Structures are given as C-alpha cells and as structure tokens.
C-alpha cells in the first residue's frame, strides 16, 4: 500500500521571490507576499526609488489582481530615517492611486529601525496627517522577526 504525503510547509518569509536593487533602495518580494524595502541611504532620491518600486508593484497588480492586503516592510537600519514628511506624502499619493483600482485593499507597514524612539514618535505624529482606516503601521527596533510576524498576523 502506498501512502501519499502532502506538504503543509508554511512559506518561509526569508525566501526571496523577486528582487530589484538600485543603489539607494533594495526591493524584495518574499515568498510570504511581503514587499521588503531596504533603504541604503537617507534622501529624497531613496524615497523616489521606493515609490518607483511601489508604482511597478501597482502596475503588476492591475494586470493580475490578487492582493487583498498590501504588506510592506521598510528597513531603515542601514540608512537611518528617511525624510519623513516627503516619504509619507509620496506614499499617501501612491496609496490613493491603488485604492482607485482596489477600493477594499488594506495596507500594513512595518518599520524596522535602529536608534532613537524619537524617529518612531515623529513618524507616528506625521502619519496621522495621512491616516485612513485601511492603513496600519507598527515600529520594530532591530526586530525583523517581530515585524514579519506582525505583518502576517
């Protein structure tokens, strides 16, 4: 008698499905569906590169819509904080474009950072200017596993 075994393996969030790299920002799509962005410098140009990646993701999604939730991991441990107001304003404009195509989409963003909690406080304060019910964010000091766990919860 032959027994058929099926795999119940959960996706490993460390496995990269796709990757694009520019000097200012690295984008990886993980097997878990999380879009990970690692900033290599703190600048408007790095934010612009990130937004370019987001636009590419949204164009791909318009071709093949499968995401009920956009999960984003922003890693600023190497670069330090990004220009916050500029980054939030650019992200908000992109998110509004996504909602035009996917009105029920939800967004979760986990920030991984090093250093002072002042970064968290300032980012949270500025985020309130752009906050909507479909947007959640959390901050993790040097805690990749915690950030990924929160994104997948």
Secondary structure, DSSP 8 states (H G I E B T S, - for coil): ------------TTSEEEEEE-SSEEEEEETTS-EEEEESS-SHHHHHHHHHHHHHHHHHHHHS---SEEEEEEE-TTT----HHHHHHHHHHHHHHHHHH-TT-EEEEEEEE-S-THHHHHHHHHHTTT--TTEEEEEEES-HHHHHHHHH-
